[in-house]
Amino acid sequence: MYVSYDTEARATYVQVADVDVDIDRTVELSEVVMVDLDATGVPVGVEFLVLPGDVSDVMLRLVADRFPALSALQDRSTWLLPAS
């Protein structure tokens, strides 16, 4: 899993695919949560249009409800570094 963020755009991207995979389509779950899928419909990444510390439980639950394979994201300790 790879996490990147853009402070200017106030966006966080969690890449869940182990390798670079072409994004075939994006599913918009809300105005601030989008899931990128490969050609077979497997999630490859999740974009949150907020900074990492602002990703809410509601956003994570929305992702997990629609894509159960991403339910591990609800445990922030697996992908979000603590603030220093």
BELJO-V559337 format. One record per pair of residues at least 12 apart in sequence whose C-alpha atoms are under 8 Angstrom apart, sorted by the first residue. I is the first residue (numbers start at 0). GAP is how many residues later the second one is. D is the distance in Angstrom with one decimal. If there is no record, write none. Layout:
i = {I,I}
gap = {GAP,GAP}
d = {D,D}
//
This chain:
i = {0,0,0,0,0,0,1,1,1,1,2,2,2,4,4,5,6,8,9,9,9,10,10,10,10,10,10,11,11,11,11,11,11,12,12,12,12,13,13,13,13,14,14,14,15,15,15,15,16,16,16,20,20,21,21,22,22,22,22,22,23,23,23,23,24,24,24,28,28,31,31,31,31,32,32,32,32,32,32,33,33,33,34,34,42,42,51,56,59,59,60}
gap = {13,14,15,16,17,78,12,13,14,77,12,76,77,46,47,45,44,40,39,40,41,36,37,38,39,40,41,35,36,37,38,39,40,32,33,34,35,31,32,33,65,29,30,31,27,28,29,30,26,27,28,17,23,16,17,13,14,15,16,21,12,13,14,15,12,13,14,33,34,15,16,17,18,13,14,15,16,26,30,12,13,14,12,28,24,27,28,17,13,14,13}
d = {6.9,5.6,4.8,6.8,6.6,7.1,5.8,5.0,6.8,7.6,6.2,6.9,7.7,6.9,7.3,7.8,6.9,7.7,6.0,5.0,5.1,7.0,5.7,4.2,4.7,5.4,7.7,5.7,5.1,6.3,6.2,5.7,5.7,6.9,5.7,4.4,6.3,5.4,5.2,6.4,7.9,6.0,4.2,6.5,7.3,5.2,5.2,7.7,7.5,4.7,6.8,6.8,7.1,6.1,7.7,6.1,5.6,4.9,7.1,7.4,7.5,5.9,4.9,5.0,5.5,6.9,7.7,7.2,7.4,7.8,5.5,4.7,7.2,7.2,5.8,4.8,6.5,6.9,7.9,5.8,5.2,6.7,6.3,7.8,7.8,7.9,7.2,7.2,6.7,5.5,6.9}
//
